[in-house]
């Protein structure tokens, strides 16, 4: 049984309005075990299941002869998508009641910012009510043009957290995994606690963020001595920052160093065995941070490059966030 609320009736009606015959379904890694059940719900159509990984609404697979249905992600407002792409949000049915009360009864924060990954957005009202019953002031920030919901954070955008950082003592992240929470911690310089509704465990990521920064500063030190840079440009619909990459190339060359541009859709670190000293990633930020040890050479973010080249100071370090991408025409 699929543990998410998915409006299949509305989806089927929309597919009929589009006169769909072939339907390609995309599901994120955490939902792949339900892919067959999802396909069964759409048995009126010629369904194909994409086995490629998909990491967000920035990562859409589409073909001219099929309607793509991407499950589990909210569309990014400031991206222009092909017309035959449908997003179907999948909201978790898991309750945060127990872990929220546990946090409220032990929290040292009087003013808490609420943030969540998209599948837990509906749970924010439940958590907000519990916190307020315990005398905690709750703040939910509005994001920039890349964010659909208040309080929503992406792995590449923490604008909802930054929006209220000056008003809160700490943040409570509704979800699992540390990446989003660490990003919010670095983006706001406020403590972030993960409220996991599956284990009912509360985790503070301050120590993880410190370890993350030590790793990143180590990469910057290596980049300071580099003379040949490989700049990676992602070609996926919501990750393409070619204009930024070209600007970085100019910066590198102005410093008397060499820069080469590499274009890729799906970036496999083991394929980047080119004879450069350092790679600079302008695609999905998670590639820089999560796959760092898989690359044969150090890989850094755009802000880390500027620090390595002495254009920005170490104190100006920030998490790589995507605000907007180059727009393609379809």
VEXDREN-2710 file (C-alpha; in Angstrom, 1 decimal):
% VEXDREN-2710
k/r/px/py/pz
1/UNK/0.0/0.0/0.0
2/UNK/1.4/3.4/-1.0
3/UNK/2.0/5.5/2.2
4/UNK/1.4/8.8/0.4
5/UNK/-1.7/10.7/-0.5
6/UNK/-1.8/10.8/-4.3
7/UNK/-4.8/12.2/-6.2
8/UNK/-5.0/9.5/-8.9
9/UNK/-8.6/10.5/-10.0
10/UNK/-7.5/14.0/-10.9
11/UNK/-4.4/12.7/-12.6
12/UNK/-6.4/10.3/-14.8
13/UNK/-8.8/13.1/-15.7
14/UNK/-5.9/15.3/-16.7
15/UNK/-4.3/12.6/-18.8
16/UNK/-7.6/12.1/-20.6
17/UNK/-7.9/15.9/-21.2
18/UNK/-4.4/15.7/-22.8
19/UNK/-5.5/12.7/-24.8
20/UNK/-2.6/10.8/-23.5
21/UNK/-1.8/7.4/-24.8
22/UNK/1.8/6.7/-23.8
23/UNK/2.6/7.8/-20.2
24/UNK/6.1/7.8/-18.7
25/UNK/6.2/7.8/-14.9
26/UNK/9.1/9.1/-12.9
27/UNK/9.4/8.4/-9.2
28/UNK/12.1/9.4/-6.8
29/UNK/14.4/6.8/-5.3
30/UNK/12.4/6.6/-2.0
31/UNK/9.2/5.8/-4.0
32/UNK/10.5/3.3/-6.5
33/UNK/9.3/0.3/-4.4
34/UNK/5.7/1.6/-5.2
35/UNK/6.3/2.1/-8.9
36/UNK/4.3/-1.0/-9.9
37/UNK/1.4/0.0/-7.7
38/UNK/1.4/3.5/-9.3
39/UNK/1.5/2.0/-12.8
40/UNK/-1.5/-0.3/-11.9
41/UNK/-3.5/2.8/-10.9
42/UNK/-3.0/4.1/-14.5
43/UNK/-3.8/0.8/-16.3
44/UNK/-6.1/2.7/-18.7
45/UNK/-3.0/4.1/-20.4
46/UNK/0.1/2.7/-22.0
47/UNK/2.5/3.2/-19.0
48/UNK/6.3/3.0/-19.1
49/UNK/8.3/3.3/-15.9
50/UNK/11.5/5.2/-16.0
51/UNK/14.4/3.4/-14.2
52/UNK/16.6/6.5/-14.3
53/UNK/17.1/8.2/-11.0
54/UNK/15.3/11.5/-10.5
55/UNK/16.3/13.9/-7.8
56/UNK/13.7/16.6/-8.0
57/UNK/11.5/18.8/-10.2
58/UNK/14.8/20.0/-11.8
59/UNK/15.4/16.5/-13.1
60/UNK/12.6/15.8/-15.7
61/UNK/12.8/13.1/-18.3
62/UNK/10.5/13.7/-21.3
63/UNK/9.9/12.5/-24.8
64/UNK/7.9/13.9/-27.7
65/UNK/5.6/11.0/-28.0
66/UNK/4.7/10.6/-24.4
67/UNK/3.3/12.4/-21.4
68/UNK/5.7/12.5/-18.5
69/UNK/4.2/12.2/-15.0
70/UNK/6.7/13.0/-12.2
71/UNK/5.6/11.9/-8.8
72/UNK/6.7/13.2/-5.4
73/UNK/8.0/16.6/-6.4
74/UNK/6.4/20.1/-6.6
75/UNK/7.0/22.0/-9.8
76/UNK/9.5/24.8/-9.5
77/UNK/7.6/28.0/-10.3
78/UNK/10.3/29.9/-12.2
79/UNK/11.1/27.0/-14.6
80/UNK/9.5/26.7/-18.0
81/UNK/8.6/23.1/-18.5
82/UNK/7.7/21.3/-21.7
83/UNK/3.9/21.2/-22.0
84/UNK/3.6/17.4/-21.8
85/UNK/5.0/17.2/-18.2
86/UNK/2.6/16.7/-15.2
87/UNK/3.7/16.9/-11.6
88/UNK/1.8/14.9/-9.0
89/UNK/2.7/15.7/-5.5
90/UNK/2.8/12.7/-3.0
91/UNK/2.2/13.9/0.5
92/UNK/3.3/11.5/3.3
93/UNK/0.5/10.3/5.6
94/UNK/2.9/9.9/8.5
95/UNK/2.0/11.9/11.6
96/UNK/4.5/14.1/13.4
97/UNK/2.4/14.3/16.6
98/UNK/4.7/12.2/18.8
99/UNK/8.0/13.7/17.7
100/UNK/6.6/17.3/17.6
101/UNK/5.4/17.0/21.3
102/UNK/8.8/15.5/22.2
103/UNK/10.6/18.5/20.7
104/UNK/8.2/21.0/22.2
105/UNK/8.7/19.6/25.7
106/UNK/12.5/19.6/25.4
107/UNK/13.3/22.5/23.2
108/UNK/15.4/25.4/24.4
109/UNK/14.1/27.6/21.6
110/UNK/11.3/30.0/22.2
111/UNK/11.0/31.1/18.6
112/UNK/11.2/28.2/16.0
113/UNK/11.3/28.4/12.2
114/UNK/9.5/25.5/10.5
115/UNK/10.9/24.0/7.3
116/UNK/10.1/20.8/5.5
117/UNK/10.8/18.7/2.5
118/UNK/7.9/18.8/0.1
119/UNK/6.3/15.5/1.1
120/UNK/5.8/16.7/4.6
121/UNK/4.4/20.2/3.8
122/UNK/0.8/19.3/4.9
123/UNK/2.2/18.2/8.3
124/UNK/3.4/21.7/9.1
125/UNK/-0.1/22.8/10.3
126/UNK/-0.2/19.9/12.8
127/UNK/3.3/20.7/14.1
128/UNK/2.7/24.4/14.3
129/UNK/-0.4/23.8/16.4
130/UNK/1.4/21.5/18.8
131/UNK/4.3/24.0/19.2
132/UNK/2.0/26.9/19.8
133/UNK/0.0/24.9/22.4
134/UNK/3.3/24.6/24.3
135/UNK/4.0/28.3/24.1
136/UNK/6.5/28.3/21.2
137/UNK/6.3/31.1/18.6
138/UNK/6.4/29.6/15.1
139/UNK/7.6/31.2/12.0
140/UNK/7.2/29.9/8.4
141/UNK/9.1/31.7/5.8
142/UNK/8.2/32.5/2.2
143/UNK/10.6/31.4/-0.5
144/UNK/11.9/32.9/-3.7
145/UNK/10.8/32.1/-7.2
146/UNK/12.1/28.6/-7.0
147/UNK/9.9/27.6/-4.1
148/UNK/6.2/26.7/-4.3
149/UNK/5.2/26.4/-0.6
150/UNK/5.9/28.4/2.5
151/UNK/8.5/26.6/4.6
152/UNK/9.5/24.3/1.8
153/UNK/13.3/23.7/1.3
154/UNK/15.1/22.1/-1.6
155/UNK/18.6/20.6/-1.5
156/UNK/19.6/23.6/-3.5
157/UNK/17.4/26.4/-2.0
158/UNK/16.9/27.5/1.6
159/UNK/15.3/30.9/0.9
160/UNK/12.3/30.1/3.2
161/UNK/14.7/29.5/6.1
162/UNK/16.7/32.7/5.3
163/UNK/13.5/34.6/5.1
164/UNK/12.8/34.2/8.9
165/UNK/16.3/33.5/10.2
166/UNK/16.5/36.9/11.9
167/UNK/13.3/36.2/13.9
168/UNK/14.0/32.7/15.2
169/UNK/16.2/31.0/17.8
170/UNK/16.4/27.7/15.8
171/UNK/14.8/25.7/13.1
172/UNK/12.8/22.4/13.1
173/UNK/13.1/20.5/9.9
174/UNK/10.3/18.0/9.2
175/UNK/11.7/15.1/7.3
176/UNK/14.5/12.5/7.2
177/UNK/18.1/12.7/6.2
178/UNK/20.7/15.4/7.1
179/UNK/21.4/17.1/3.8
180/UNK/18.5/19.6/3.9
181/UNK/19.0/20.3/7.6
182/UNK/22.8/20.9/7.1
183/UNK/22.1/23.3/4.2
184/UNK/19.6/25.3/6.3
185/UNK/22.1/25.4/9.2
186/UNK/24.9/26.9/7.0
187/UNK/22.5/29.2/5.1
188/UNK/21.1/30.7/8.3
189/UNK/23.8/30.1/11.0
190/UNK/21.0/28.9/13.3
191/UNK/20.8/25.5/15.0
192/UNK/18.6/23.0/13.0
193/UNK/16.8/20.0/14.5
194/UNK/15.5/17.1/12.4
195/UNK/12.1/15.8/13.5
196/UNK/11.9/12.3/12.0
197/UNK/8.3/11.0/12.1
198/UNK/9.4/7.4/11.4
199/UNK/11.9/6.9/14.2
200/UNK/10.5/9.8/16.4
201/UNK/14.1/10.8/16.9
202/UNK/15.2/14.4/17.1
203/UNK/18.7/15.1/15.7
204/UNK/20.7/18.4/16.0
205/UNK/23.0/18.9/12.9
206/UNK/25.4/21.5/14.3
207/UNK/28.2/19.1/14.6
208/UNK/27.5/17.7/11.1
209/UNK/27.6/21.2/9.7
210/UNK/31.0/21.9/11.3
211/UNK/32.4/18.7/9.8
212/UNK/30.9/19.6/6.4
213/UNK/32.6/23.0/6.5
214/UNK/36.0/21.5/7.4
215/UNK/35.8/19.3/4.4
216/UNK/34.8/22.2/2.1
217/UNK/37.6/24.4/3.4
218/UNK/40.0/21.5/2.7
219/UNK/38.8/21.5/-0.9
220/UNK/39.2/25.2/-1.2
221/UNK/42.9/25.0/0.0
222/UNK/43.6/22.4/-2.7
223/UNK/41.9/24.7/-5.3
224/UNK/44.1/27.6/-4.3
225/UNK/47.1/25.9/-6.0
226/UNK/45.3/24.7/-9.1
227/UNK/46.1/26.0/-12.5
228/UNK/43.7/24.1/-14.7
229/UNK/39.9/24.2/-13.9
230/UNK/37.1/22.1/-15.4
231/UNK/33.8/23.8/-15.1
232/UNK/30.8/21.5/-15.2
233/UNK/27.5/22.6/-16.7
234/UNK/24.4/20.5/-16.1
235/UNK/22.0/20.3/-19.0
236/UNK/19.0/19.1/-17.1
237/UNK/16.0/21.4/-17.3
238/UNK/16.2/22.9/-13.7
239/UNK/20.0/22.7/-13.2
240/UNK/21.4/24.5/-16.2
241/UNK/23.5/27.5/-15.2
242/UNK/25.5/28.1/-18.3
243/UNK/25.7/31.9/-17.9
244/UNK/27.2/31.4/-14.4
245/UNK/29.6/28.9/-15.8
246/UNK/30.8/31.3/-18.5
247/UNK/31.2/34.1/-16.0
248/UNK/33.4/31.7/-13.8
249/UNK/35.5/30.8/-16.9
250/UNK/36.2/34.5/-17.4
251/UNK/37.2/34.9/-13.7
252/UNK/39.6/31.9/-13.9
253/UNK/41.2/33.1/-17.2
254/UNK/41.5/36.7/-15.8
255/UNK/43.7/35.1/-13.1
256/UNK/46.0/33.7/-15.7
257/UNK/44.7/30.1/-15.4
258/UNK/43.1/27.7/-17.8
259/UNK/39.4/26.7/-17.8
260/UNK/37.6/24.1/-19.8
261/UNK/33.8/23.7/-20.0
262/UNK/32.2/20.2/-19.6
263/UNK/28.5/19.6/-20.4
264/UNK/26.6/16.6/-19.0
265/UNK/23.0/15.5/-18.3
266/UNK/23.6/12.8/-15.8
267/UNK/26.8/13.4/-14.0
268/UNK/28.7/10.3/-13.0
269/UNK/31.8/11.3/-11.0
270/UNK/33.9/8.3/-12.2
271/UNK/33.6/9.6/-15.8
272/UNK/35.4/12.8/-15.0
273/UNK/38.9/11.6/-15.4
274/UNK/40.1/14.6/-17.4
275/UNK/43.5/16.1/-16.9
276/UNK/42.4/19.1/-14.8
277/UNK/43.4/20.1/-11.3
278/UNK/40.0/21.0/-9.9
279/UNK/36.4/20.7/-11.1
280/UNK/33.9/23.5/-10.5
281/UNK/30.3/22.4/-10.4
282/UNK/27.5/24.7/-11.6
283/UNK/24.9/21.9/-11.8
284/UNK/23.1/20.4/-8.8
285/UNK/24.9/21.4/-5.6
286/UNK/24.5/18.0/-4.1
287/UNK/27.0/16.7/-6.7
288/UNK/29.7/18.9/-5.2
289/UNK/28.9/17.9/-1.6
290/UNK/27.6/14.3/-1.6
291/UNK/29.8/13.0/-4.4
292/UNK/33.0/14.8/-3.4
293/UNK/35.0/11.7/-2.6
294/UNK/33.9/9.9/-5.8
295/UNK/35.5/12.4/-8.1
296/UNK/39.1/11.7/-9.1
297/UNK/40.0/15.4/-8.5
298/UNK/38.6/17.9/-6.0
299/UNK/35.3/19.4/-6.9
300/UNK/34.2/22.8/-5.6
301/UNK/31.2/25.2/-5.9
302/UNK/31.1/28.6/-7.6
303/UNK/31.5/30.5/-4.2
304/UNK/34.3/28.2/-3.2
305/UNK/36.1/29.0/-6.5
306/UNK/35.8/32.7/-5.8
307/UNK/37.3/32.1/-2.3
308/UNK/40.1/30.0/-3.8
309/UNK/41.0/32.8/-6.3
310/UNK/40.9/35.4/-3.5
311/UNK/37.9/37.2/-5.0
312/UNK/35.9/36.6/-1.9
313/UNK/37.0/36.2/1.7
314/UNK/36.7/33.0/3.7
315/UNK/34.1/34.7/5.9
316/UNK/31.8/35.1/2.9
317/UNK/31.4/31.3/2.5
318/UNK/27.9/30.2/1.8
319/UNK/26.1/27.0/0.7
320/UNK/25.6/26.8/-3.1
321/UNK/22.0/27.6/-3.8
322/UNK/20.1/27.8/-7.1
323/UNK/17.8/30.8/-7.4
324/UNK/17.2/30.6/-11.1
325/UNK/18.5/28.7/-14.2
326/UNK/18.9/29.5/-17.8
327/UNK/15.6/29.2/-19.6
328/UNK/15.2/26.9/-22.6
329/UNK/12.4/27.1/-25.2
330/UNK/10.2/24.1/-26.0
END
